[in-house]
Amino acid sequence: MAKELAVHLQFLRSMGELETVDYKRVREAVSAIADGYEGNGLRKHKVGPWVSFSAGMNLRIIAVETKHRTVLAHVDHHDAAYRWAEDHTAVIDADDALLAVLPEAKPLGSQLAASQGVGSGNSAAQDGQPRFAVSAEVLVGLGVPRPLAKQLARHRDEDLLEVISYLAPELQENALSALAERDAPGAVTSAGPSDVVVVDDELLAFALTLPTELWRVFLHPKQRYVVDLPFDQHVLLRGGPGTGKTVAMAHRFLRLTQECRKAGTTGPVMLVLNNVTRQIVTRQLAQLGVPAADIDVRLVSELPKARNRLLHVLSEVGPLVIDEGQDLPVTFVAALAEFIEDCKTIPPITLSYDANQAIFHPSEKALSKLRQDVNLITLTYCYRASREIIHAALGVLSNLHANYRGRDFQNRHHVEAARDTATARMKTPITGPKVEIQLITEPRQLCARAVNAIQRLFERYGDPSGLAVIVAADQHGSLLRELRSALAAYPFDVPVITPTTTKGEEYLAGVVVDGLDHSIRHEGEAEEVTIGRYKFLSGLYVAVTRFRNRLVVITTSTDSPIHVPD
């Protein structure tokens, strides 16, 4: 019986580096492997713990074989492919399943040199003592499978940090928690590899057409759990910005589409808040292979607002997949709750949200009433932004949670509905440059500074398509016009927008203009605000979390929650 074929994300990444002619040869070779062909053309042979398949005169596919599966791990030209095989190891568990592909541990001498800062200027460690090390038993206790724990225990310092970045995101959290000598956030007791994807003929054909930057359509374990929940179950998915909620929702939509097709029932409908998100989700569903005829993405605003008419519409559609649930009108959430409670045989509802990003209709309190009837899952691993940007964002969030409160009972209720500590615990192994903070004393300088910063970013990246200027300011109207007019003189088109128009968007780099009047933070005191003012302030959190790699913040306030250096 032919072995099951799977691909590792490293294989997809290496495919993306090939020239077009080589790419085609590799696709043909993979198709032959999928068909179980191992004749002279593929020239299969052992390379240490790996096997190599020839994809042409000078191309080699490196794979690992277990009893029931062949996992394609890397592809490159002959010498480079074999060097990669020598420098990496496949970690397989007792059940003969591939857990991870990791770089080999560096020799002890080079680890000590790194720990002492030889050649790097790093002098944090003294006398050859490692700064970063972890025992296998500690990792096992935190849910890291033992074969992986043993591999990690062989590494030290920067080498160890690099190796951790190869792990499944859920396991990264636990390994980093072990380094920090604290409990892991919800220890993983059974974590399969996040970067191994089982391939059937249809998915194989699709996966091999993916450009490298689309690897995120594959899921880490907790996202996969969301997708694979039984067809008839309701799901609430919460997570901070960049934690993969929309990706998981797209996969859930695909799964529901397939299940409805098998059952001969009405297919799912996805509900979103704005046209930007509708375009993004529609494109993502198409990338996942959902047929165009099955893609039904609607705006919440297109649904009837009257309760009885809304309930009637909900009763006629198939499964509902709803994005950005924190900004749903409370009346809509109430109708959903009533729909779930009164109708015992309704199609499943899957809804994602993050209360901390609510800038229209804070509805976390209403959503909490759904929890007794649904599965609640929280995503904490962020794969969008660097830890430097996340640190800046969490500083903003901490300020919002600690230094403001509603000025009366009604506003306190709404403010609390725009907060959630569970989604504030984001982590990422991604590092980047420091967030650049520019404090200016004259508000009239905001525009000139922002233009200068975006010009420098354009010179660095050479492409304006991944850049943006987001304005979070009390008087943003005039500032937006001034910035757009100033940037019109330059030969690049960079959007100048407000936080409310960035939902669903993300950018490689850019500028956040913080022109807000922040409260002076007296110890033990909190400024009393209306929910309107609070949502305006929370726009700064939304703005900062739109960026992946490089961020310049320009502020006029020494009380800005983004740290202003002395």
MIMIVEX-885197 format. One record per residue (C-alpha): residue number from 0; residue in three letters; y, x, z. Coordinates in nm, 2 decimals, m for minus. Each point is the difference from the previous one (the first is absolute). Layout:
seq; type; py; px; pz
NUM; ALA; Y; X; Z
...
end
This chain:
seq; type; py; px; pz
0; MET; 0.00; 0.00; 0.00
1; ALA; 0.34; 0.13; m0.10
2; LYS; 0.22; 0.12; 0.28
3; GLU; 0.32; m0.19; 0.09
4; LEU; 0.31; 0.17; m0.14
5; ALA; 0.32; 0.04; 0.19
6; VAL; 0.32; 0.19; m0.04
7; HIS; 0.21; 0.19; 0.26
8; LEU; 0.38; m0.02; m0.01
9; GLN; 0.01; 0.38; m0.05
10; PHE; m0.19; m0.06; m0.32
11; LEU; 0.26; m0.25; m0.12
12; ARG; 0.28; 0.24; 0.10
13; SER; m0.16; 0.28; m0.19
14; MET; m0.05; m0.23; m0.30
15; GLY; 0.37; m0.06; m0.01
16; GLU; 0.06; 0.38; m0.04
17; LEU; m0.20; 0.02; m0.33
18; GLU; 0.13; 0.02; m0.35
19; THR; m0.06; m0.31; m0.21
20; VAL; m0.29; 0.15; m0.20
21; ASP; m0.17; 0.12; 0.32
22; TYR; 0.05; m0.33; 0.16
23; LYS; m0.19; m0.17; m0.28
24; ARG; m0.29; 0.24; 0.03
25; VAL; m0.02; m0.06; 0.37
26; ARG; m0.01; m0.37; m0.05
27; GLU; m0.28; 0.03; m0.24
28; ALA; m0.20; 0.22; 0.24
29; VAL; 0.06; m0.24; 0.29
30; SER; m0.13; m0.29; m0.22
31; ALA; m0.31; 0.20; m0.07
32; ILE; m0.05; 0.07; 0.37
33; ALA; 0.05; m0.37; 0.07
34; ASP; m0.28; m0.07; m0.25
35; GLY; m0.23; 0.23; 0.19
36; TYR; m0.01; 0.26; m0.28
37; GLU; m0.05; 0.36; 0.12
38; GLY; m0.11; 0.17; m0.32
39; ASN; 0.10; 0.34; m0.14
40; GLY; 0.34; m0.13; m0.10
41; LEU; 0.11; m0.04; 0.37
42; ARG; m0.18; 0.32; 0.11
43; LYS; m0.03; m0.11; 0.36
44; HIS; m0.06; 0.28; 0.25
45; LYS; 0.05; 0.09; 0.37
46; VAL; 0.32; 0.17; 0.12
47; GLY; m0.05; 0.06; 0.37
48; PRO; m0.01; m0.34; 0.17
49; TRP; 0.14; m0.16; m0.32
50; VAL; m0.13; m0.08; m0.35
51; SER; 0.19; 0.08; m0.32
52; PHE; 0.00; m0.21; m0.32
53; SER; 0.13; 0.14; m0.32
54; ALA; 0.27; m0.21; m0.16
55; GLY; 0.04; 0.23; m0.30
56; MET; 0.01; 0.37; m0.08
57; ASN; 0.23; 0.09; 0.29
58; LEU; 0.02; m0.31; 0.22
59; ARG; m0.20; m0.05; 0.31
60; ILE; m0.04; m0.32; 0.22
61; ILE; m0.08; 0.09; 0.36
62; ALA; m0.20; m0.27; 0.19
63; VAL; m0.20; m0.04; 0.32
64; GLU; m0.33; m0.18; m0.01
65; THR; m0.15; m0.19; 0.29
66; LYS; m0.33; m0.18; m0.01
67; HIS; 0.14; m0.32; m0.15
68; ARG; 0.34; 0.10; m0.14
69; THR; 0.18; 0.25; m0.23
70; VAL; 0.37; 0.05; 0.10
71; LEU; 0.23; 0.17; m0.25
72; ALA; 0.23; 0.22; 0.20
73; HIS; 0.19; 0.23; m0.24
74; VAL; 0.05; 0.10; m0.36
75; ASP; 0.16; 0.31; m0.15
76; HIS; m0.06; 0.28; m0.24
77; HIS; m0.30; 0.22; 0.07
78; ASP; 0.13; 0.28; 0.22
79; ALA; 0.25; m0.22; 0.19
80; ALA; m0.26; m0.27; 0.06
81; TYR; m0.24; 0.25; 0.15
82; ARG; 0.27; 0.15; 0.22
83; TRP; 0.07; m0.35; 0.13
84; ALA; m0.37; m0.05; 0.07
85; GLU; m0.01; 0.33; 0.20
86; ASP; 0.31; m0.10; 0.20
87; HIS; m0.11; m0.35; 0.09
88; THR; m0.29; m0.16; 0.19
89; ALA; m0.15; m0.35; m0.01
90; VAL; m0.06; m0.15; 0.35
91; ILE; m0.30; m0.24; 0.00
92; ASP; m0.12; m0.21; 0.29
93; ALA; m0.34; m0.07; 0.14
94; ASP; m0.02; m0.31; m0.22
95; ASP; 0.04; 0.21; m0.31
96; ALA; 0.36; m0.12; m0.07
97; LEU; 0.29; 0.22; m0.10
98; LEU; 0.26; m0.01; 0.27
99; ALA; 0.26; 0.24; m0.14
100; VAL; 0.08; 0.29; m0.24
101; LEU; 0.17; 0.27; 0.20
102; PRO; 0.12; 0.36; m0.07
103; GLU; m0.22; 0.27; 0.15
104; ALA; 0.12; 0.15; 0.33
105; LYS; 0.20; 0.32; m0.05
106; PRO; m0.14; 0.32; 0.14
107; LEU; 0.10; 0.06; 0.37
108; GLY; 0.22; 0.29; m0.09
109; SER; 0.22; m0.21; m0.23
110; GLN; 0.01; m0.28; 0.26
111; LEU; 0.13; 0.24; 0.27
112; ALA; 0.25; 0.15; m0.25
113; ALA; 0.13; m0.35; m0.07
114; SER; 0.01; m0.09; 0.37
115; GLN; 0.20; 0.32; 0.07
116; GLY; 0.24; m0.07; m0.28
117; VAL; m0.11; 0.29; m0.22
118; GLY; 0.17; m0.04; m0.34
119; SER; 0.15; m0.33; 0.10
120; GLY; 0.26; 0.08; 0.26
121; ASN; m0.17; m0.23; 0.25
122; SER; m0.02; 0.15; 0.35
123; ALA; m0.09; m0.31; 0.20
124; ALA; m0.35; 0.14; 0.10
125; GLN; m0.04; 0.32; 0.19
126; ASP; m0.29; 0.23; 0.06
127; GLY; m0.21; m0.16; m0.27
128; GLN; m0.03; m0.33; 0.19
129; PRO; m0.02; m0.30; m0.24
130; ARG; 0.28; m0.26; 0.03
131; PHE; m0.22; m0.27; m0.15
132; ALA; m0.37; m0.03; 0.08
133; VAL; m0.22; m0.28; 0.09
134; SER; m0.36; m0.03; 0.13
135; ALA; m0.27; m0.19; m0.18
136; GLU; m0.09; m0.21; 0.30
137; VAL; 0.36; m0.12; 0.05
138; LEU; 0.01; m0.11; m0.36
139; VAL; m0.34; m0.17; 0.03
140; GLY; 0.13; m0.19; 0.30
141; LEU; 0.29; m0.12; m0.21
142; GLY; m0.23; m0.15; m0.26
143; VAL; 0.00; 0.29; m0.25
144; PRO; m0.36; 0.03; m0.14
145; ARG; m0.18; 0.31; 0.14
146; PRO; m0.04; 0.18; m0.34
147; LEU; 0.37; m0.02; m0.05
148; ALA; 0.08; 0.09; 0.36
149; LYS; m0.21; 0.32; m0.04
150; GLN; 0.18; 0.10; m0.32
151; LEU; 0.34; m0.06; 0.16
152; ALA; m0.09; 0.21; 0.31
153; ARG; m0.04; 0.30; m0.23
154; HIS; 0.36; m0.01; m0.10
155; ARG; 0.32; 0.12; 0.17
156; ASP; 0.37; m0.03; m0.02
157; GLU; 0.16; m0.08; m0.34
158; ASP; m0.35; 0.01; m0.15
159; LEU; m0.11; m0.28; 0.23
160; LEU; 0.31; m0.21; m0.08
161; GLU; m0.07; 0.04; m0.37
162; VAL; m0.36; m0.10; 0.04
163; ILE; 0.10; m0.31; 0.21
164; SER; 0.21; m0.11; m0.30
165; TYR; m0.32; m0.03; m0.20
166; LEU; m0.15; m0.26; 0.23
167; ALA; 0.01; m0.38; m0.03
168; PRO; 0.33; m0.12; 0.14
169; GLU; m0.16; m0.18; 0.30
170; LEU; m0.18; 0.33; 0.09
171; GLN; 0.31; 0.20; m0.05
172; GLU; 0.16; m0.21; 0.28
173; ASN; m0.28; 0.07; 0.24
174; ALA; m0.02; 0.38; m0.08
175; LEU; 0.38; 0.03; 0.05
176; SER; m0.03; m0.19; 0.32
177; ALA; m0.26; 0.25; 0.12
178; LEU; 0.24; 0.28; m0.08
179; ALA; 0.27; m0.17; 0.20
180; GLU; m0.25; m0.05; 0.29
181; ARG; 0.05; m0.37; 0.02
182; ASP; m0.21; m0.31; m0.07
183; ALA; m0.03; m0.10; m0.36
184; PRO; 0.16; m0.33; m0.10
185; GLY; m0.31; m0.22; m0.03
186; ALA; m0.28; 0.26; m0.03
187; VAL; m0.20; m0.04; m0.32
188; THR; m0.37; m0.05; 0.08
189; SER; m0.12; m0.04; m0.35
190; ALA; 0.22; 0.15; m0.27
191; GLY; m0.13; 0.06; m0.35
192; PRO; 0.19; 0.22; m0.24
193; SER; 0.33; m0.14; m0.12
194; ASP; 0.00; 0.20; m0.32
195; VAL; m0.35; m0.08; m0.14
196; VAL; m0.01; m0.30; m0.23
197; VAL; m0.33; m0.16; m0.11
198; VAL; 0.01; m0.04; m0.38
199; ASP; m0.16; m0.27; m0.21
200; ASP; 0.05; 0.01; m0.38
201; GLU; 0.31; m0.22; 0.01
202; LEU; 0.17; 0.20; 0.28
203; LEU; m0.10; 0.33; m0.15
204; ALA; 0.17; m0.08; m0.33
205; PHE; 0.31; m0.11; 0.18
206; ALA; 0.01; 0.30; 0.25
207; LEU; m0.02; 0.25; m0.28
208; THR; 0.31; m0.14; m0.17
209; LEU; 0.22; 0.04; 0.32
210; PRO; 0.28; 0.25; 0.00
211; THR; 0.00; 0.21; 0.31
212; GLU; 0.29; m0.17; 0.17
213; LEU; m0.19; m0.33; 0.02
214; TRP; m0.27; 0.14; 0.23
215; ARG; 0.14; m0.22; 0.28
216; VAL; m0.17; m0.31; m0.15
217; PHE; m0.31; 0.13; 0.18
218; LEU; m0.03; m0.10; 0.36
219; HIS; m0.04; 0.17; 0.33
220; PRO; m0.25; m0.16; 0.25
221; LYS; 0.22; m0.25; 0.17
222; GLN; 0.15; m0.12; m0.33
223; ARG; m0.36; m0.03; m0.14
224; TYR; m0.09; m0.21; 0.31
225; VAL; 0.28; m0.24; m0.08
226; VAL; m0.12; m0.04; m0.36
227; ASP; m0.36; m0.04; 0.09
228; LEU; 0.04; m0.27; 0.27
229; PRO; m0.20; m0.31; m0.08
230; PHE; 0.14; m0.21; m0.28
231; ASP; 0.06; m0.30; 0.23
232; GLN; 0.19; 0.18; 0.28
233; HIS; 0.38; 0.00; 0.06
234; VAL; 0.16; 0.34; 0.04
235; LEU; 0.33; 0.11; 0.16
236; LEU; 0.08; 0.36; m0.10
237; ARG; 0.28; 0.18; 0.17
238; GLY; 0.13; 0.35; m0.04
239; GLY; 0.31; 0.21; m0.03
240; PRO; 0.17; 0.10; m0.33
241; GLY; m0.22; 0.20; m0.23
242; THR; m0.33; m0.07; 0.18
243; GLY; m0.15; m0.17; m0.30
244; LYS; 0.03; m0.37; 0.07
245; THR; 0.09; m0.09; m0.36
246; VAL; m0.28; 0.22; m0.14
247; ALA; m0.25; m0.16; 0.23
248; MET; 0.13; m0.35; m0.09
249; ALA; m0.04; 0.08; m0.37
250; HIS; m0.36; 0.10; 0.05
251; ARG; m0.06; m0.31; 0.21
252; PHE; 0.14; m0.20; m0.29
253; LEU; m0.24; 0.17; m0.24
254; ARG; m0.29; m0.07; 0.23
255; LEU; 0.10; m0.37; 0.04
256; THR; 0.03; m0.03; m0.38
257; GLN; m0.35; 0.13; m0.05
258; GLU; m0.14; m0.23; 0.27
259; CYS; 0.18; m0.31; m0.14
260; ARG; m0.13; 0.08; m0.35
261; LYS; m0.36; 0.02; 0.13
262; ALA; 0.04; m0.33; 0.19
263; GLY; 0.18; m0.17; m0.29
264; THR; 0.30; m0.09; 0.23
265; THR; 0.38; 0.03; m0.04
266; GLY; 0.11; 0.36; 0.02
267; PRO; 0.24; 0.15; 0.25
268; VAL; 0.38; m0.02; 0.00
269; MET; 0.22; 0.28; 0.14
270; LEU; 0.33; m0.09; 0.15
271; VAL; 0.28; 0.25; 0.03
272; LEU; 0.37; m0.02; 0.10
273; ASN; 0.19; 0.15; m0.30
274; ASN; m0.03; 0.09; m0.37
275; VAL; m0.01; 0.37; 0.07
276; THR; m0.32; m0.04; 0.21
277; ARG; m0.14; m0.24; m0.25
278; GLN; 0.03; 0.26; m0.28
279; ILE; m0.15; 0.27; 0.22
280; VAL; m0.29; m0.21; 0.11
281; THR; m0.07; m0.13; m0.35
282; ARG; m0.01; 0.36; m0.13
283; GLN; m0.23; 0.10; 0.28
284; LEU; m0.24; m0.28; m0.06
285; ALA; m0.01; 0.09; m0.37
286; GLN; m0.07; 0.36; 0.09
287; LEU; m0.29; m0.11; 0.22
288; GLY; m0.15; m0.18; m0.30
289; VAL; 0.08; m0.37; 0.09
290; PRO; 0.01; m0.19; m0.33
291; ALA; 0.35; m0.11; m0.10
292; ALA; m0.12; m0.37; 0.00
293; ASP; m0.10; 0.03; 0.37
294; ILE; 0.32; 0.16; 0.12
295; ASP; 0.20; m0.28; 0.17
296; VAL; 0.29; 0.14; 0.19
297; ARG; 0.26; m0.25; 0.12
298; LEU; 0.32; 0.01; 0.21
299; VAL; 0.00; m0.17; 0.33
300; SER; 0.34; m0.15; m0.10
301; GLU; m0.18; m0.18; m0.29
302; LEU; m0.21; m0.21; 0.24
303; PRO; 0.13; m0.33; 0.13
304; LYS; 0.18; 0.02; 0.34
305; ALA; m0.09; m0.35; 0.12
306; ARG; m0.30; 0.02; 0.24
307; ASN; m0.21; m0.27; m0.16
308; ARG; 0.05; 0.12; m0.36
309; LEU; m0.06; 0.36; 0.11
310; LEU; m0.33; m0.10; 0.17
311; HIS; m0.10; m0.19; m0.32
312; VAL; 0.06; 0.31; m0.22
313; LEU; m0.19; 0.23; 0.24
314; SER; m0.30; m0.24; m0.01
315; GLU; m0.01; 0.03; m0.38
316; VAL; 0.01; 0.37; m0.05
317; GLY; m0.28; 0.26; 0.06
318; PRO; 0.00; 0.28; 0.26
319; LEU; 0.35; 0.11; 0.11
320; VAL; 0.11; 0.36; 0.02
321; ILE; 0.35; 0.03; 0.15
322; ASP; 0.21; 0.32; 0.02
323; GLU; 0.30; 0.08; 0.23
324; GLY; m0.10; m0.28; 0.24
325; GLN; 0.27; 0.11; 0.25
326; ASP; 0.27; m0.15; m0.22
327; LEU; m0.17; m0.33; m0.07
328; PRO; 0.20; m0.30; 0.10
329; VAL; m0.12; m0.12; 0.34
330; THR; m0.06; m0.35; m0.14
331; PHE; m0.24; 0.15; m0.26
332; VAL; m0.19; 0.19; 0.27
333; ALA; m0.02; m0.31; 0.21
334; ALA; m0.15; m0.19; m0.30
335; LEU; m0.26; 0.28; m0.04
336; ALA; m0.10; m0.03; 0.36
337; GLU; m0.03; m0.38; m0.03
338; PHE; m0.19; 0.05; m0.32
339; ILE; m0.25; 0.24; 0.16
340; GLU; m0.04; m0.22; 0.31
341; ASP; m0.04; m0.34; m0.16
342; CYS; m0.21; 0.10; m0.31
343; LYS; m0.34; 0.15; 0.08
344; THR; m0.10; 0.08; m0.35
345; ILE; 0.31; 0.15; m0.15
346; PRO; 0.00; 0.31; m0.22
347; PRO; 0.06; 0.32; 0.19
348; ILE; 0.35; 0.13; 0.07
349; THR; 0.08; 0.37; 0.01
350; LEU; 0.35; 0.09; 0.12
351; SER; 0.17; 0.34; 0.06
352; TYR; 0.31; 0.06; 0.21
353; ASP; 0.21; 0.24; 0.20
354; ALA; 0.23; m0.17; 0.25
355; ASN; 0.22; 0.32; 0.02
356; GLN; 0.09; m0.04; m0.37
357; ALA; 0.12; m0.36; 0.04
358; ILE; 0.35; m0.03; m0.15
359; PHE; m0.01; m0.37; m0.13
360; HIS; m0.20; m0.24; 0.22
361; PRO; m0.15; 0.18; 0.31
362; SER; m0.32; m0.19; 0.05
363; GLU; m0.23; 0.22; 0.21
364; LYS; m0.01; m0.26; 0.28
365; ALA; m0.11; m0.27; m0.24
366; LEU; m0.26; 0.24; m0.16
367; SER; m0.14; 0.08; 0.35
368; LYS; m0.12; m0.37; 0.02
369; LEU; m0.23; 0.07; m0.29
370; ARG; m0.18; 0.28; 0.17
371; GLN; m0.25; m0.22; 0.19
372; ASP; m0.14; m0.12; m0.33
373; VAL; 0.00; 0.32; m0.21
374; ASN; m0.10; 0.36; 0.00
375; LEU; 0.29; 0.23; 0.10
376; ILE; m0.01; 0.35; m0.13
377; THR; 0.26; 0.27; 0.06
378; LEU; 0.06; 0.30; m0.24
379; THR; 0.16; 0.31; 0.16
380; TYR; m0.05; 0.27; m0.26
381; CYS; 0.30; 0.05; m0.23
382; TYR; m0.07; 0.17; m0.33
383; ARG; 0.35; m0.05; m0.15
384; ALA; 0.24; 0.21; 0.20
385; SER; 0.01; 0.35; 0.16
386; ARG; m0.02; 0.02; 0.38
387; GLU; 0.36; 0.12; 0.00
388; ILE; 0.11; m0.33; m0.16
389; ILE; m0.23; m0.20; 0.22
390; HIS; 0.15; 0.18; 0.31
391; ALA; 0.35; m0.10; m0.12
392; ALA; m0.11; m0.36; m0.06
393; LEU; m0.17; m0.03; 0.34
394; GLY; 0.32; 0.12; 0.16
395; VAL; 0.18; m0.29; m0.16
396; LEU; m0.28; m0.24; 0.11
397; SER; 0.01; 0.12; 0.36
398; ASN; 0.37; m0.06; 0.01
399; LEU; m0.04; m0.35; m0.14
400; HIS; m0.27; m0.09; 0.26
401; ALA; 0.18; 0.15; 0.30
402; ASN; 0.37; m0.03; m0.05
403; TYR; 0.06; m0.36; m0.13
404; ARG; m0.09; m0.34; 0.13
405; GLY; 0.09; m0.36; m0.11
406; ARG; 0.32; m0.12; 0.16
407; ASP; m0.14; m0.34; 0.09
408; PHE; m0.34; m0.17; 0.03
409; GLN; m0.03; m0.09; m0.37
410; ASN; 0.11; 0.35; m0.12
411; ARG; m0.23; 0.17; 0.25
412; HIS; m0.29; m0.20; m0.15
413; HIS; 0.09; 0.10; m0.35
414; VAL; 0.05; 0.37; 0.09
415; GLU; m0.34; 0.02; 0.17
416; ALA; m0.15; m0.16; m0.31
417; ALA; 0.13; 0.30; m0.20
418; ARG; m0.18; 0.26; 0.22
419; ASP; m0.35; 0.13; 0.02
420; THR; m0.10; 0.31; 0.18
421; ALA; m0.35; 0.00; m0.16
422; THR; 0.13; 0.09; m0.35
423; ALA; 0.24; 0.27; 0.14
424; ARG; m0.29; 0.24; 0.07
425; MET; m0.01; 0.15; m0.35
426; LYS; m0.16; 0.34; m0.07
427; THR; m0.02; 0.22; m0.31
428; PRO; m0.13; 0.35; m0.07
429; ILE; 0.26; 0.04; m0.27
430; THR; 0.27; 0.26; 0.06
431; GLY; 0.33; 0.04; m0.18
432; PRO; 0.35; 0.14; 0.04
433; LYS; 0.21; m0.09; 0.29
434; VAL; 0.21; m0.31; m0.03
435; GLU; 0.35; 0.12; m0.07
436; ILE; 0.27; m0.17; 0.22
437; GLN; 0.36; 0.02; m0.10
438; LEU; 0.25; m0.13; 0.26
439; ILE; 0.34; m0.07; m0.13
440; THR; 0.31; m0.12; 0.20
441; GLU; 0.19; m0.16; m0.28
442; PRO; m0.17; m0.31; m0.16
443; ARG; 0.19; 0.06; m0.32
444; GLN; m0.21; 0.30; m0.06
445; LEU; m0.33; m0.20; m0.01
446; CYS; 0.01; m0.05; m0.37
447; ALA; 0.08; 0.36; m0.10
448; ARG; m0.27; 0.13; 0.24
449; ALA; m0.26; m0.24; m0.14
450; VAL; 0.08; 0.09; m0.36
451; ASN; m0.03; 0.37; 0.08
452; ALA; m0.33; m0.05; 0.18
453; ILE; m0.16; m0.20; m0.29
454; GLN; 0.13; 0.26; m0.25
455; ARG; m0.18; 0.28; 0.20
456; LEU; m0.32; m0.21; 0.00
457; PHE; 0.02; m0.06; m0.37
458; GLU; 0.04; 0.38; m0.06
459; ARG; m0.30; 0.06; 0.22
460; TYR; m0.23; m0.26; m0.16
461; GLY; 0.14; m0.02; m0.35
462; ASP; m0.09; m0.37; m0.02
463; PRO; 0.20; m0.29; 0.13
464; SER; m0.28; m0.25; m0.02
465; GLY; m0.12; 0.07; 0.36
466; LEU; 0.34; 0.02; 0.16
467; ALA; 0.21; m0.27; 0.17
468; VAL; 0.31; m0.05; 0.22
469; ILE; m0.05; m0.27; 0.27
470; VAL; 0.31; m0.12; 0.18
471; ALA; m0.03; m0.14; 0.35
472; ALA; 0.36; m0.06; 0.10
473; ASP; 0.21; m0.27; 0.17
474; GLN; 0.24; m0.02; m0.30
475; HIS; m0.26; 0.08; m0.27
476; GLY; 0.16; m0.20; m0.29
477; SER; 0.29; 0.23; m0.07
478; LEU; m0.21; 0.31; 0.07
479; LEU; m0.27; m0.12; m0.25
480; ARG; 0.26; m0.05; m0.27
481; GLU; 0.17; 0.34; 0.07
482; LEU; m0.34; 0.18; m0.01
483; ARG; m0.12; m0.17; m0.32
484; SER; 0.34; 0.08; m0.17
485; ALA; m0.01; 0.36; 0.11
486; LEU; m0.37; 0.05; m0.12
487; ALA; 0.07; m0.16; m0.33
488; ALA; 0.18; 0.32; m0.10
489; TYR; m0.32; 0.20; 0.03
490; PRO; m0.28; 0.02; m0.27
491; PHE; m0.26; m0.16; 0.22
492; ASP; m0.07; m0.35; 0.11
493; VAL; m0.07; m0.02; 0.37
494; PRO; m0.01; m0.34; 0.17
495; VAL; 0.25; m0.07; 0.28
496; ILE; m0.14; m0.28; 0.21
497; THR; m0.01; m0.16; 0.34
498; PRO; m0.31; m0.03; 0.23
499; THR; m0.06; m0.36; m0.09
500; THR; m0.06; 0.09; m0.37
501; THR; m0.24; 0.28; 0.07
502; LYS; m0.30; m0.20; 0.13
503; GLY; m0.31; 0.10; m0.19
504; GLU; 0.17; 0.31; m0.14
505; GLU; m0.05; 0.37; 0.08
506; TYR; 0.17; 0.32; m0.11
507; LEU; m0.09; 0.36; m0.01
508; ALA; 0.34; 0.11; 0.14
509; GLY; 0.35; m0.12; 0.06
510; VAL; 0.29; m0.08; 0.22
511; VAL; 0.05; m0.25; 0.28
512; VAL; 0.36; m0.07; 0.08
513; ASP; 0.02; m0.11; 0.37
514; GLY; 0.34; m0.16; 0.03
515; LEU; m0.10; m0.24; 0.28
516; ASP; 0.19; m0.03; 0.33
517; HIS; m0.28; 0.09; 0.24
518; SER; 0.01; m0.09; 0.37
519; ILE; 0.08; 0.27; 0.25
520; ARG; m0.33; 0.03; 0.19
521; HIS; 0.06; m0.02; 0.37
522; GLU; m0.30; 0.06; 0.21
523; GLY; m0.16; m0.33; 0.11
524; GLU; 0.23; m0.21; m0.21
525; ALA; m0.04; m0.17; m0.33
526; GLU; 0.25; m0.15; m0.24
527; GLU; m0.02; m0.38; m0.03
528; VAL; m0.01; m0.10; m0.37
529; THR; m0.07; m0.29; m0.22
530; ILE; m0.31; 0.00; m0.21
531; GLY; 0.22; 0.04; m0.31
532; ARG; 0.15; 0.32; 0.14
533; TYR; m0.35; 0.13; 0.10
534; LYS; m0.14; m0.06; m0.34
535; PHE; 0.29; 0.19; m0.15
536; LEU; m0.06; 0.30; 0.23
537; SER; m0.38; m0.01; m0.07
538; GLY; 0.09; 0.05; m0.37
539; LEU; 0.05; 0.37; 0.09
540; TYR; m0.37; 0.02; 0.10
541; VAL; m0.10; m0.16; m0.33
542; ALA; 0.22; 0.24; m0.19
543; VAL; m0.14; 0.32; 0.15
544; THR; m0.36; m0.11; m0.05
545; ARG; 0.04; m0.04; m0.38
546; PHE; m0.01; 0.38; m0.06
547; ARG; m0.30; 0.22; m0.03
548; ASN; 0.10; 0.37; 0.00
549; ARG; 0.37; 0.09; 0.03
550; LEU; 0.28; m0.19; 0.17
551; VAL; 0.37; 0.05; 0.06
552; VAL; 0.17; m0.22; 0.26
553; ILE; 0.38; m0.02; 0.00
554; THR; 0.14; m0.17; 0.31
555; THR; 0.34; m0.07; 0.15
556; SER; m0.13; m0.06; 0.35
557; THR; m0.09; 0.25; 0.27
558; ASP; m0.21; m0.29; 0.15
559; SER; m0.22; m0.03; m0.31
560; PRO; m0.36; m0.03; 0.11
561; ILE; m0.09; 0.26; m0.25
562; HIS; 0.05; 0.32; 0.19
563; VAL; 0.32; 0.18; m0.08
564; PRO; m0.03; 0.37; 0.07
565; ASP; 0.28; 0.17; 0.21
end
